[in-house]
Amino acid sequence: MDTKEIENLPDRLPAGILLALFQDALDQFRKEEIEREVFLIILGQLTDRQVMTYELVRSDIRNDIDRTLSGLWNTGSYDEVDLILSIVVNLGLEICFEKIKESLDQNKDID
């Protein structure tokens, strides 16, 4: 899976297909088959399509995404922060949201 493949998907996909794509992205990232930047772009693209289903992502996949993204949180990259915040808000990721709040409390001088 690469960013071109994901970008070329239709704007609307059935929730089941999106679920499989989310799982595939998580698996590829864990196996180091895709880099962090590509993983985040893919998650962002899939999240945009998930929003269009008007359904929640299945809780086990959402929790897996939540734990994975909370481990990737890094305030050193504006692009990553922007993308992760979008994913967190649109998928309702609680663990990552708490990590973000904690980092803001610790780093008062973030640009």
N, C-alpha and C positions, 0 to 999 in steps of 0.2 A: 504494500500500500504506500502510495506517495501522495504528495500534495496535489499534483495535477489530476490524479484519479479522483480524489475527493472533490476538488473544485469543479470537476465536470459532472458530478452527480446532479440529478434534478433537485430543485429547491425543496420539494416535498417527497419524503420517502415514508413507507410504512414503519411504524415503531419497531417491529420485529427485525427489520433489515438494519435499522439504526443501532439497535441493541447489539447485533452481531458485529457491526463495524466498530462500535465502541470497544467491545471485547477484543477484537482483532488488534486495534491500536494499542490497547493496554498490554496485550501479549507481546506484540512486536517491540514495544518500548522496554519491557522487562528483559527480553532476550537480546536487547541492544541491537536490534535489527533496524531501528530508526533512531535518529538523534533527538535530543531534547527539543530543539527548535521545531523540527518536523512534527514531532508528537504534539506539541502545543498548537501548531497550526491545524493539524488534523482534528484535534479535539474541538478547537474553535469552530471549524467548519461543520463538524457533526452536531455541535451544540446549536448552531444556527438552524439546522434542519430539524433538530429535536423540538425546538420551540414551536415549529410549525405543526407538530403533531397534536398539540394541546394535551399531551399526556406527560406524566412524570416518567423519567427513566426508572427502570426496575431498581429497587432499593439496593440489591447486592452490587450491581454495576455502578450505581451512583456512589455508594460507599467506597468502592474500589477507586473510582476516579477521585473522590474526595481525599482519600489517604495519599494517593499518588501525587496529586497536585500540592497538597500541604507540604510534602517533602521537597517540592521543586520551587516553593515560594522564595523569591529573591528580589529584593528591592533595588538591585544594581542595574536592572534592565527595564527601561520604560516600556518597551514593546512587550516583554514578558508580563510585566505587571498589568498592563492594559488587557492583554489577552486572558490572563488568569482571572482577573476581576470579572470580565464578561462571562466566562464559563461558570465561575462561582455563583454569580447572581442568577444566571439563566437556568442552572441546574439545581440551585438551592443547596450548595455544598456547605454544610455546617462546620466541619472540622477545619477546612481551609479558611473559612470566614473567621473563625476564632484565632487561627494562626495569624491572619492578616491584621486583626485588631491588636493582638499582642505585639506584633512588629511595629505597628504605628505608635503604641504606647512606649516602646523601648527606643524608637528612633524618631524623636520629635523634629529633627532637621531634614527629613526626607523632602526632596524637591517635588 
